[in-house]
Amino acid sequence: MLDKEANWCRGKRHQRHCGDIVPFAFEVAKKAGIPSVAVTNFTWHSFMRNTRRLSGIFTVLGKIRQQYAMADLLLAMFPANEMPYFEKRVDTGPWAGPVPTSGRG
């Protein structure tokens, strides 16, 4: 399935991929030869790492770590978890601001 998605991305001539916490998106980008950027303050790995009751969770978490490690860059939004599996990380400030009011009466 991921190979099919990578082929689709190549066919559409995608030049880069930007994703939030969907780990397989970075594997697709890597397979397609497309640079990828993760933009998030947490990941499914950080969310599920303390869930020990699910059968096979450690196998799943290992795969998720591998897929996140395939991202070329993490833009870590404040406040962000540690997320050491991303090789290149840039910490950013909060991504929020005032609501625009122009054009409103």
C-alpha positions in Angstrom: 0.0 0.0 0.0 2.8 2.5 0.9 4.6 1.7 -2.4 1.4 2.4 -4.3 1.1 5.8 -2.5 4.8 6.6 -3.2 4.2 5.8 -6.9 1.2 8.1 -6.9 3.2 10.9 -5.4 6.0 10.5 -8.0 3.4 10.4 -10.8 1.9 13.7 -9.5 5.5 15.1 -9.3 5.2 16.1 -5.7 8.2 18.1 -4.7 7.8 17.9 -0.9 5.6 16.5 1.8 4.5 18.2 5.0 2.6 16.2 7.6 1.6 16.3 11.2 1.6 13.1 13.3 0.8 10.5 10.6 3.9 8.3 10.7 3.5 6.4 7.5 3.4 9.7 5.5 7.2 10.0 6.1 7.9 6.5 4.8 5.8 7.3 1.7 7.9 10.4 1.1 11.2 8.6 1.6 10.1 5.8 -0.8 9.1 8.5 -3.4 12.3 10.4 -3.0 10.5 13.5 -1.7 11.8 15.7 1.1 9.4 15.7 4.1 8.8 18.0 7.1 6.9 17.0 10.2 5.0 19.8 11.9 3.7 18.9 15.4 4.2 19.1 19.1 3.5 15.4 19.8 3.5 12.1 18.0 1.6 8.9 18.1 4.7 7.3 19.6 4.7 9.8 22.5 1.0 9.4 22.9 1.0 5.6 23.0 4.3 4.7 24.6 2.8 4.1 28.0 0.0 1.9 26.7 1.3 -1.5 27.7 -2.0 -3.4 27.7 -2.3 -3.6 23.9 -1.0 -6.8 22.4 1.9 -6.1 20.1 2.2 -2.4 21.1 6.0 -2.5 21.2 6.3 -3.8 17.7 3.9 -1.0 16.5 5.8 1.6 18.4 9.1 0.5 16.9 7.7 0.8 13.4 6.3 4.2 14.2 9.7 5.4 15.5 11.3 4.2 12.2 8.7 6.1 10.1 9.1 9.3 12.1 12.9 9.0 11.7 12.4 9.1 7.9 11.3 12.7 8.1 13.9 15.2 6.9 13.0 17.8 9.4 10.8 18.3 12.5 9.3 21.7 13.1 8.5 21.3 16.8 5.7 23.6 17.9 5.8 24.9 21.4 5.1 23.2 23.8 6.6 20.1 22.2 7.4 16.6 23.5 11.0 15.4 23.4 10.6 13.3 20.1 14.3 12.1 19.9 13.6 9.9 16.8 13.6 12.9 14.5 17.2 13.5 13.3 16.9 17.2 12.5 14.7 19.4 14.7 13.9 23.1 14.8 12.0 24.3 17.8 9.4 27.0 17.1 7.3 29.3 19.2 3.6 28.9 19.6 1.7 28.9 16.2 -1.1 31.2 17.2 -2.0 34.8 16.9 -4.9 37.2 17.1 -7.9 36.5 14.9 -8.0 38.9 12.0 -10.7 41.5 12.3 -10.3 43.4 9.0 -13.5 43.6 7.0 -15.7 43.0 10.0 -18.1 45.5 11.3 
